[in-house]
Amino acid sequence: MARSMSSIFLKTARKIARQQSDALIRATQSNMKLAASAFNHNPLLGVTPAALRRKAKKPVPPPFRHGSWTERIYKVPARITLFFQRLTYFMYVPPEHEVKGSAVLVMLHGCKQTATEFAQGTRMNQLAAKAGMVVIYPQQSRQRQSLRCWRWYLPDAHHGYAEADAIASLVQNLVARHKLDQTRVYLAGMSAGAGMSGLLALRHPALFAAVALHSGPVMGNATSLTSGMQTMRRGTLNDPLTALRTIPDHPGPTQVYLPALILQGQLDRVVAANNGEQLARQFAWLNGFDEHAQPEEKQVGEHTRREYTRFDFRRSRKSIVRYCQIRKIGHAWSGGDSRLDFNSSEGPNASSLMMQFFRMHKREKM
């Protein structure tokens, strides 16, 4: 009888111990969840903009979902520029693709953007993967410009020229190191990145087979931050060719041709729409067209969300300079991922239009 009572007591004690242990585990888990919740929502800790974006919108796919995406540092040789020693850049290589002999696209982001955000918003890597193209994304440093703006508006050896020459040096280095196809090196930029692309095109016209400028300022009208802002808001009040001719060492129409695609939203309140037309005039003249030459005009996608007007300066039936007036977008990448700033789901797919234009053009070997 005593042994039976002892056995019952031990079983009861073990059961109570298990219940207490289970209760302690549940309490601990509950406290951990509460602590995590308090950490995530504590107003004293603050919430990062990225966290707010993730909460408000669906996650944005990474730019390297297929293929490799690597961040690197390029040490600019002192003989190139004394004012831009280190340049951060990201490199995208399509999956299972031989880098040697590939075409290469250089993408320059706008103000308040990173290289990664630019790649995500434009979805350019997806098209590059299909085309077997390597894509390079130089990134401006916050230490040089607090909003990450390329300094196209300060065309001097300490600022804009230094940045342009550093980017050109990076591209030349990568083409030589990876044996990329030097006849198919392309350049594209958005906003301040388009302004820097224009500066690059003028200083290194033989390097690129074609250039694409999205929402970019007219060239030659800015020599300071103030005049840069004025240029963005109203273009040039002078003849655009006069502005172009004022640039020191501009290549002129007798030099190497540089085909150009210009895209401009007609609702843009950051870079006035007339900048696009003035840029088209400048590149037409640089490519040897008479200053009074008239482009061919065509309406594309009428009465749809992709509607735009296309103007072509052609030579031998090939478009050398193409200007696209996009009616329903503001200061944003047309047909981009609208979950990211400076991208609009409206309008034609700018990335596709650029790829189509690039396929028409190759450069003679340097």
Helices and strands as residue ranges (DSSP letters): H 2-41, H 49-56, E 68-75, E 86-93, E 103-108, H 115-122, H 124-131, E 133-139, H 160-178, E 185-190, H 192-203, E 210-214, H 225-234, H 240-245, E 260-265, H 274-286, E 296-300, E 308-315, E 318-326, E 333-334, E 343-344, H 350-359
